[in-house]
Amino acid sequence: LLLVWKAVVSTQSTGDEIYTQKQFGIAISVLYVVSFLGFPTAMLAGSVFLRSYVTLNPPEGVVPGTNEWVGAWWMGMVFPSICVFFLSFVIMLFPRQMPAARKVLEDKVKRGITTVLEKKDELGRSFIDVTKDMIPAFIRLLKNKALGFLVLGDVFLFLRIGSFSFYPKLYSLMFRLGPETVGQILGVSNIIGFSVGLIAGGILIKRRDWQAKKLQLVYSIINLLSIPFSLSMLMYCTSNTYAGIDLPYTEKSTTQLSLVDQCNSDCSCTTAFYQPVCDGDVTYFSPCHAGCMDTVLGDGGPNDVTGYQNCSCTLSTTATPGQCGTTCSQRLFISLAINVIGTAINFSGFAAHAIIYQRVVAEVDRTAAQGFRQFATRAFGTLPSPLIYGLILDYSCSVWRETDEVQGNCWIYDIDWLVNGYAIMSVGLQILSAICYFLCWWFYPDTPAKSADVTTTNQIEMEDQQSYENGTDHGKNGALLNND
């Protein structure tokens, strides 16, 4: 997915060379639709891969849904890597300049956009010469307040996007769903939201043909409107009530809340394995923690456990396998519907966002601007984001797996604390991002950025364009416009 995203960002500059501003909006929207389909498609594929055991040969009695089941997670890396490997050879066949780039020159000149004509000369320059030119370019970028706030807004945006990798786990906890079901549900809902939003945004830009500053205002408003929809996760199922965690085992319990109580103190229970059982509305960590002495088997053999009896910690002295509660499908449907609408609104501005990056700086600085953006969003957004949301996940853990005094993974989470923490963090980052985008609009210049030699450059481009239309190819810079 990261490779696909890098390809999208690097292709923005290429697309700007072969499409006019009116065409660029719908073109970049189609590109984003295809690329962002990787995220929900990965979820759908993951739901299929996880139905196979990690070694493709599961042990006897281990089936999907049991705590011992480990899905074939590695398949999600192997197949996309093979596809990317072969597609790389196709990308290598791209020419230095696209044939349609000539036709875009006139449109850029009319808009007063500075263009790069020295591409062929730059190819033969040394690394030292290129580096010397990069230093003043980055100085110009740092002085560009509009670009600075735009990149800062993207940093907050990427900090929030990092939470998406935890969404399957989050939804499985909020609605008591298995990993296979979560992948299918989130995959389909995200495909709808991504596609509708990106295509609608591209069509709107093509019809309106707004200037870059107005596009930035529209994008800022879109981000502001999408903030309330981030609260869709608050429509989660009521959390389970665990004995020893949320309430005492019995009214006679004299100790503080703990998984070990008088009713199971002689059972030597551990948290090495999580095997929840239910009695009434109370969930117990395992049959051992429920104080159960006997197992009720079904017709399927020793692995077909249907219940437990003689449980000293339960009110009915019996227990059934699994957690208490249901999947609350109505809340799940409402949450997904809100999430789809919010995703469509949010992604409807991505085409405008791509155009703004092409217009906020002169064309001679676009490559440096993309590099600056990539560094800032990766170093301060993509990298720390999983750590921040991972800390929220860890701090909401109620029971850790402990084996020989070594802490392992988390078994039980405080759902209320977890969901509220994610919601506050996500909404807070969106608000900061929207503020930065509005500041970018405020500092955005009313006229396009121009370099000192823009007049001369435009004259040369117009003369070369005229030569091309007349069937000749020896303008002042004609050799530079050859497709080869």
Secondary structure as a PSIPRED ss2 file (coil, helix, strand):
# PSIPRED VFORMAT (PSIPRED V4.0)

   1 L C   1.000  0.000  0.000
   2 L H   0.000  1.000  0.000
   3 L H   0.000  1.000  0.000
   4 V H   0.000  1.000  0.000
   5 W H   0.000  1.000  0.000
   6 K H   0.000  1.000  0.000
   7 A H   0.000  1.000  0.000
   8 V H   0.000  1.000  0.000
   9 V H   0.000  1.000  0.000
  10 S H   0.000  1.000  0.000
  11 T H   0.000  1.000  0.000
  12 Q H   0.000  1.000  0.000
  13 S H   0.000  1.000  0.000
  14 T H   0.000  1.000  0.000
  15 G H   0.000  1.000  0.000
  16 D H   0.000  1.000  0.000
  17 E H   0.000  1.000  0.000
  18 I H   0.000  1.000  0.000
  19 Y C   1.000  0.000  0.000
  20 T C   1.000  0.000  0.000
  21 Q H   0.000  1.000  0.000
  22 K H   0.000  1.000  0.000
  23 Q H   0.000  1.000  0.000
  24 F H   0.000  1.000  0.000
  25 G H   0.000  1.000  0.000
  26 I H   0.000  1.000  0.000
  27 A H   0.000  1.000  0.000
  28 I H   0.000  1.000  0.000
  29 S H   0.000  1.000  0.000
  30 V H   0.000  1.000  0.000
  31 L H   0.000  1.000  0.000
  32 Y H   0.000  1.000  0.000
  33 V H   0.000  1.000  0.000
  34 V H   0.000  1.000  0.000
  35 S H   0.000  1.000  0.000
  36 F H   0.000  1.000  0.000
  37 L C   1.000  0.000  0.000
  38 G H   0.000  1.000  0.000
  39 F H   0.000  1.000  0.000
  40 P H   0.000  1.000  0.000
  41 T H   0.000  1.000  0.000
  42 A H   0.000  1.000  0.000
  43 M H   0.000  1.000  0.000
  44 L H   0.000  1.000  0.000
  45 A H   0.000  1.000  0.000
  46 G H   0.000  1.000  0.000
  47 S H   0.000  1.000  0.000
  48 V H   0.000  1.000  0.000
  49 F H   0.000  1.000  0.000
  50 L C   1.000  0.000  0.000
  51 R C   1.000  0.000  0.000
  52 S C   1.000  0.000  0.000
  53 Y E   0.000  0.000  1.000
  54 V C   1.000  0.000  0.000
  55 T C   1.000  0.000  0.000
  56 L C   1.000  0.000  0.000
  57 N C   1.000  0.000  0.000
  58 P C   1.000  0.000  0.000
  59 P C   1.000  0.000  0.000
  60 E C   1.000  0.000  0.000
  61 G C   1.000  0.000  0.000
  62 V C   1.000  0.000  0.000
  63 V C   1.000  0.000  0.000
  64 P C   1.000  0.000  0.000
  65 G C   1.000  0.000  0.000
  66 T C   1.000  0.000  0.000
  67 N C   1.000  0.000  0.000
  68 E C   1.000  0.000  0.000
  69 W C   1.000  0.000  0.000
  70 V C   1.000  0.000  0.000
  71 G E   0.000  0.000  1.000
  72 A C   1.000  0.000  0.000
  73 W C   1.000  0.000  0.000
  74 W C   1.000  0.000  0.000
  75 M H   0.000  1.000  0.000
  76 G H   0.000  1.000  0.000
  77 M H   0.000  1.000  0.000
  78 V H   0.000  1.000  0.000
  79 F H   0.000  1.000  0.000
  80 P H   0.000  1.000  0.000
  81 S H   0.000  1.000  0.000
  82 I H   0.000  1.000  0.000
  83 C H   0.000  1.000  0.000
  84 V H   0.000  1.000  0.000
  85 F H   0.000  1.000  0.000
  86 F H   0.000  1.000  0.000
  87 L H   0.000  1.000  0.000
  88 S H   0.000  1.000  0.000
  89 F H   0.000  1.000  0.000
  90 V H   0.000  1.000  0.000
  91 I H   0.000  1.000  0.000
  92 M C   1.000  0.000  0.000
  93 L C   1.000  0.000  0.000
  94 F C   1.000  0.000  0.000
  95 P C   1.000  0.000  0.000
  96 R C   1.000  0.000  0.000
  97 Q C   1.000  0.000  0.000
  98 M C   1.000  0.000  0.000
  99 P C   1.000  0.000  0.000
 100 A C   1.000  0.000  0.000
 101 A H   0.000  1.000  0.000
 102 R H   0.000  1.000  0.000
 103 K H   0.000  1.000  0.000
 104 V H   0.000  1.000  0.000
 105 L H   0.000  1.000  0.000
 106 E H   0.000  1.000  0.000
 107 D H   0.000  1.000  0.000
 108 K H   0.000  1.000  0.000
 109 V H   0.000  1.000  0.000
 110 K H   0.000  1.000  0.000
 111 R C   1.000  0.000  0.000
 112 G C   1.000  0.000  0.000
 113 I C   1.000  0.000  0.000
 114 T C   1.000  0.000  0.000
 115 T C   1.000  0.000  0.000
 116 V C   1.000  0.000  0.000
 117 L C   1.000  0.000  0.000
 118 E C   1.000  0.000  0.000
 119 K H   0.000  1.000  0.000
 120 K H   0.000  1.000  0.000
 121 D H   0.000  1.000  0.000
 122 E H   0.000  1.000  0.000
 123 L H   0.000  1.000  0.000
 124 G C   1.000  0.000  0.000
 125 R C   1.000  0.000  0.000
 126 S C   1.000  0.000  0.000
 127 F H   0.000  1.000  0.000
 128 I H   0.000  1.000  0.000
 129 D H   0.000  1.000  0.000
 130 V H   0.000  1.000  0.000
 131 T H   0.000  1.000  0.000
 132 K H   0.000  1.000  0.000
 133 D H   0.000  1.000  0.000
 134 M H   0.000  1.000  0.000
 135 I H   0.000  1.000  0.000
 136 P H   0.000  1.000  0.000
 137 A H   0.000  1.000  0.000
 138 F H   0.000  1.000  0.000
 139 I H   0.000  1.000  0.000
 140 R H   0.000  1.000  0.000
 141 L H   0.000  1.000  0.000
 142 L H   0.000  1.000  0.000
 143 K H   0.000  1.000  0.000
 144 N C   1.000  0.000  0.000
 145 K H   0.000  1.000  0.000
 146 A H   0.000  1.000  0.000
 147 L H   0.000  1.000  0.000
 148 G H   0.000  1.000  0.000
 149 F H   0.000  1.000  0.000
 150 L H   0.000  1.000  0.000
 151 V H   0.000  1.000  0.000
 152 L H   0.000  1.000  0.000
 153 G H   0.000  1.000  0.000
 154 D H   0.000  1.000  0.000
 155 V H   0.000  1.000  0.000
 156 F H   0.000  1.000  0.000
 157 L H   0.000  1.000  0.000
 158 F H   0.000  1.000  0.000
 159 L H   0.000  1.000  0.000
 160 R H   0.000  1.000  0.000
 161 I H   0.000  1.000  0.000
 162 G H   0.000  1.000  0.000
 163 S H   0.000  1.000  0.000
 164 F H   0.000  1.000  0.000
 165 S H   0.000  1.000  0.000
 166 F H   0.000  1.000  0.000
 167 Y H   0.000  1.000  0.000
 168 P H   0.000  1.000  0.000
 169 K H   0.000  1.000  0.000
 170 L H   0.000  1.000  0.000
 171 Y H   0.000  1.000  0.000
 172 S H   0.000  1.000  0.000
 173 L H   0.000  1.000  0.000
 174 M H   0.000  1.000  0.000
 175 F H   0.000  1.000  0.000
 176 R C   1.000  0.000  0.000
 177 L C   1.000  0.000  0.000
 178 G C   1.000  0.000  0.000
 179 P H   0.000  1.000  0.000
 180 E H   0.000  1.000  0.000
 181 T H   0.000  1.000  0.000
 182 V H   0.000  1.000  0.000
 183 G H   0.000  1.000  0.000
 184 Q H   0.000  1.000  0.000
 185 I H   0.000  1.000  0.000
 186 L H   0.000  1.000  0.000
 187 G H   0.000  1.000  0.000
 188 V H   0.000  1.000  0.000
 189 S H   0.000  1.000  0.000
 190 N H   0.000  1.000  0.000
 191 I H   0.000  1.000  0.000
 192 I H   0.000  1.000  0.000
 193 G H   0.000  1.000  0.000
 194 F H   0.000  1.000  0.000
 195 S H   0.000  1.000  0.000
 196 V H   0.000  1.000  0.000
 197 G H   0.000  1.000  0.000
 198 L H   0.000  1.000  0.000
 199 I H   0.000  1.000  0.000
 200 A H   0.000  1.000  0.000
 201 G H   0.000  1.000  0.000
 202 G H   0.000  1.000  0.000
 203 I H   0.000  1.000  0.000
 204 L H   0.000  1.000  0.000
 205 I H   0.000  1.000  0.000
 206 K H   0.000  1.000  0.000
 207 R H   0.000  1.000  0.000
 208 R H   0.000  1.000  0.000
 209 D C   1.000  0.000  0.000
 210 W C   1.000  0.000  0.000
 211 Q C   1.000  0.000  0.000
 212 A H   0.000  1.000  0.000
 213 K H   0.000  1.000  0.000
 214 K H   0.000  1.000  0.000
 215 L H   0.000  1.000  0.000
 216 Q H   0.000  1.000  0.000
 217 L H   0.000  1.000  0.000
 218 V H   0.000  1.000  0.000
 219 Y H   0.000  1.000  0.000
 220 S H   0.000  1.000  0.000
 221 I H   0.000  1.000  0.000
 222 I H   0.000  1.000  0.000
 223 N H   0.000  1.000  0.000
 224 L H   0.000  1.000  0.000
 225 L H   0.000  1.000  0.000
 226 S H   0.000  1.000  0.000
 227 I C   1.000  0.000  0.000
 228 P H   0.000  1.000  0.000
 229 F H   0.000  1.000  0.000
 230 S H   0.000  1.000  0.000
 231 L H   0.000  1.000  0.000
 232 S H   0.000  1.000  0.000
 233 M H   0.000  1.000  0.000
 234 L H   0.000  1.000  0.000
 235 M C   1.000  0.000  0.000
 236 Y C   1.000  0.000  0.000
 237 C C   1.000  0.000  0.000
 238 T C   1.000  0.000  0.000
 239 S C   1.000  0.000  0.000
 240 N C   1.000  0.000  0.000
 241 T E   0.000  0.000  1.000
 242 Y E   0.000  0.000  1.000
 243 A E   0.000  0.000  1.000
 244 G C   1.000  0.000  0.000
 245 I C   1.000  0.000  0.000
 246 D C   1.000  0.000  0.000
 247 L E   0.000  0.000  1.000
 248 P C   1.000  0.000  0.000
 249 Y C   1.000  0.000  0.000
 250 T C   1.000  0.000  0.000
 251 E C   1.000  0.000  0.000
 252 K C   1.000  0.000  0.000
 253 S C   1.000  0.000  0.000
 254 T C   1.000  0.000  0.000
 255 T C   1.000  0.000  0.000
 256 Q C   1.000  0.000  0.000
 257 L C   1.000  0.000  0.000
 258 S C   1.000  0.000  0.000
 259 L C   1.000  0.000  0.000
 260 V C   1.000  0.000  0.000
 261 D C   1.000  0.000  0.000
 262 Q C   1.000  0.000  0.000
 263 C C   1.000  0.000  0.000
 264 N C   1.000  0.000  0.000
 265 S C   1.000  0.000  0.000
 266 D C   1.000  0.000  0.000
 267 C C   1.000  0.000  0.000
 268 S C   1.000  0.000  0.000
 269 C C   1.000  0.000  0.000
 270 T C   1.000  0.000  0.000
 271 T C   1.000  0.000  0.000
 272 A C   1.000  0.000  0.000
 273 F C   1.000  0.000  0.000
 274 Y C   1.000  0.000  0.000
 275 Q C   1.000  0.000  0.000
 276 P C   1.000  0.000  0.000
 277 V E   0.000  0.000  1.000
 278 C E   0.000  0.000  1.000
 279 D E   0.000  0.000  1.000
 280 G C   1.000  0.000  0.000
 281 D C   1.000  0.000  0.000
 282 V E   0.000  0.000  1.000
 283 T E   0.000  0.000  1.000
 284 Y E   0.000  0.000  1.000
 285 F C   1.000  0.000  0.000
 286 S C   1.000  0.000  0.000
 287 P C   1.000  0.000  0.000
 288 C C   1.000  0.000  0.000
 289 H C   1.000  0.000  0.000
 290 A C   1.000  0.000  0.000
 291 G C   1.000  0.000  0.000
 292 C E   0.000  0.000  1.000
 293 M E   0.000  0.000  1.000
 294 D E   0.000  0.000  1.000
 295 T E   0.000  0.000  1.000
 296 V E   0.000  0.000  1.000
 297 L E   0.000  0.000  1.000
 298 G C   1.000  0.000  0.000
 299 D C   1.000  0.000  0.000
 300 G C   1.000  0.000  0.000
 301 G C   1.000  0.000  0.000
 302 P C   1.000  0.000  0.000
 303 N C   1.000  0.000  0.000
 304 D C   1.000  0.000  0.000
 305 V E   0.000  0.000  1.000
 306 T E   0.000  0.000  1.000
 307 G E   0.000  0.000  1.000
 308 Y E   0.000  0.000  1.000
 309 Q E   0.000  0.000  1.000
 310 N E   0.000  0.000  1.000
 311 C E   0.000  0.000  1.000
 312 S C   1.000  0.000  0.000
 313 C C   1.000  0.000  0.000
 314 T C   1.000  0.000  0.000
 315 L C   1.000  0.000  0.000
 316 S C   1.000  0.000  0.000
 317 T C   1.000  0.000  0.000
 318 T E   0.000  0.000  1.000
 319 A E   0.000  0.000  1.000
 320 T E   0.000  0.000  1.000
 321 P E   0.000  0.000  1.000
 322 G C   1.000  0.000  0.000
 323 Q C   1.000  0.000  0.000
 324 C C   1.000  0.000  0.000
 325 G C   1.000  0.000  0.000
 326 T C   1.000  0.000  0.000
 327 T C   1.000  0.000  0.000
 328 C C   1.000  0.000  0.000
 329 S H   0.000  1.000  0.000
 330 Q H   0.000  1.000  0.000
 331 R H   0.000  1.000  0.000
 332 L H   0.000  1.000  0.000
 333 F H   0.000  1.000  0.000
 334 I H   0.000  1.000  0.000
 335 S H   0.000  1.000  0.000
 336 L H   0.000  1.000  0.000
 337 A H   0.000  1.000  0.000
 338 I H   0.000  1.000  0.000
 339 N H   0.000  1.000  0.000
 340 V H   0.000  1.000  0.000
 341 I H   0.000  1.000  0.000
 342 G H   0.000  1.000  0.000
 343 T H   0.000  1.000  0.000
 344 A H   0.000  1.000  0.000
 345 I H   0.000  1.000  0.000
 346 N H   0.000  1.000  0.000
 347 F H   0.000  1.000  0.000
 348 S C   1.000  0.000  0.000
 349 G C   1.000  0.000  0.000
 350 F H   0.000  1.000  0.000
 351 A H   0.000  1.000  0.000
 352 A H   0.000  1.000  0.000
 353 H H   0.000  1.000  0.000
 354 A H   0.000  1.000  0.000
 355 I H   0.000  1.000  0.000
 356 I H   0.000  1.000  0.000
 357 Y H   0.000  1.000  0.000
 358 Q H   0.000  1.000  0.000
 359 R H   0.000  1.000  0.000
 360 V C   1.000  0.000  0.000
 361 V C   1.000  0.000  0.000
 362 A C   1.000  0.000  0.000
 363 E H   0.000  1.000  0.000
 364 V H   0.000  1.000  0.000
 365 D H   0.000  1.000  0.000
 366 R H   0.000  1.000  0.000
 367 T H   0.000  1.000  0.000
 368 A H   0.000  1.000  0.000
 369 A H   0.000  1.000  0.000
 370 Q H   0.000  1.000  0.000
 371 G H   0.000  1.000  0.000
 372 F H   0.000  1.000  0.000
 373 R H   0.000  1.000  0.000
 374 Q H   0.000  1.000  0.000
 375 F H   0.000  1.000  0.000
 376 A H   0.000  1.000  0.000
 377 T H   0.000  1.000  0.000
 378 R H   0.000  1.000  0.000
 379 A H   0.000  1.000  0.000
 380 F H   0.000  1.000  0.000
 381 G H   0.000  1.000  0.000
 382 T H   0.000  1.000  0.000
 383 L C   1.000  0.000  0.000
 384 P H   0.000  1.000  0.000
 385 S H   0.000  1.000  0.000
 386 P H   0.000  1.000  0.000
 387 L H   0.000  1.000  0.000
 388 I H   0.000  1.000  0.000
 389 Y H   0.000  1.000  0.000
 390 G H   0.000  1.000  0.000
 391 L H   0.000  1.000  0.000
 392 I H   0.000  1.000  0.000
 393 L H   0.000  1.000  0.000
 394 D H   0.000  1.000  0.000
 395 Y H   0.000  1.000  0.000
 396 S C   1.000  0.000  0.000
 397 C E   0.000  0.000  1.000
 398 S E   0.000  0.000  1.000
 399 V E   0.000  0.000  1.000
 400 W E   0.000  0.000  1.000
 401 R E   0.000  0.000  1.000
 402 E E   0.000  0.000  1.000
 403 T E   0.000  0.000  1.000
 404 D C   1.000  0.000  0.000
 405 E C   1.000  0.000  0.000
 406 V E   0.000  0.000  1.000
 407 Q E   0.000  0.000  1.000
 408 G E   0.000  0.000  1.000
 409 N E   0.000  0.000  1.000
 410 C E   0.000  0.000  1.000
 411 W E   0.000  0.000  1.000
 412 I E   0.000  0.000  1.000
 413 Y E   0.000  0.000  1.000
 414 D C   1.000  0.000  0.000
 415 I H   0.000  1.000  0.000
 416 D H   0.000  1.000  0.000
 417 W H   0.000  1.000  0.000
 418 L H   0.000  1.000  0.000
 419 V H   0.000  1.000  0.000
 420 N H   0.000  1.000  0.000
 421 G H   0.000  1.000  0.000
 422 Y H   0.000  1.000  0.000
 423 A H   0.000  1.000  0.000
 424 I H   0.000  1.000  0.000
 425 M H   0.000  1.000  0.000
 426 S H   0.000  1.000  0.000
 427 V H   0.000  1.000  0.000
 428 G H   0.000  1.000  0.000
 429 L H   0.000  1.000  0.000
 430 Q H   0.000  1.000  0.000
 431 I H   0.000  1.000  0.000
 432 L H   0.000  1.000  0.000
 433 S H   0.000  1.000  0.000
 434 A H   0.000  1.000  0.000
 435 I H   0.000  1.000  0.000
 436 C H   0.000  1.000  0.000
 437 Y H   0.000  1.000  0.000
 438 F H   0.000  1.000  0.000
 439 L H   0.000  1.000  0.000
 440 C H   0.000  1.000  0.000
 441 W H   0.000  1.000  0.000
 442 W H   0.000  1.000  0.000
 443 F H   0.000  1.000  0.000
 444 Y C   1.000  0.000  0.000
 445 P C   1.000  0.000  0.000
 446 D C   1.000  0.000  0.000
 447 T C   1.000  0.000  0.000
 448 P C   1.000  0.000  0.000
 449 A C   1.000  0.000  0.000
 450 K C   1.000  0.000  0.000
 451 S C   1.000  0.000  0.000
 452 A C   1.000  0.000  0.000
 453 D C   1.000  0.000  0.000
 454 V H   0.000  1.000  0.000
 455 T H   0.000  1.000  0.000
 456 T H   0.000  1.000  0.000
 457 T H   0.000  1.000  0.000
 458 N H   0.000  1.000  0.000
 459 Q H   0.000  1.000  0.000
 460 I H   0.000  1.000  0.000
 461 E H   0.000  1.000  0.000
 462 M H   0.000  1.000  0.000
 463 E H   0.000  1.000  0.000
 464 D H   0.000  1.000  0.000
 465 Q H   0.000  1.000  0.000
 466 Q H   0.000  1.000  0.000
 467 S H   0.000  1.000  0.000
 468 Y H   0.000  1.000  0.000
 469 E H   0.000  1.000  0.000
 470 N C   1.000  0.000  0.000
 471 G C   1.000  0.000  0.000
 472 T C   1.000  0.000  0.000
 473 D C   1.000  0.000  0.000
 474 H C   1.000  0.000  0.000
 475 G C   1.000  0.000  0.000
 476 K C   1.000  0.000  0.000
 477 N C   1.000  0.000  0.000
 478 G H   0.000  1.000  0.000
 479 A H   0.000  1.000  0.000
 480 L H   0.000  1.000  0.000
 481 L H   0.000  1.000  0.000
 482 N C   1.000  0.000  0.000
 483 N C   1.000  0.000  0.000
 484 D C   1.000  0.000  0.000
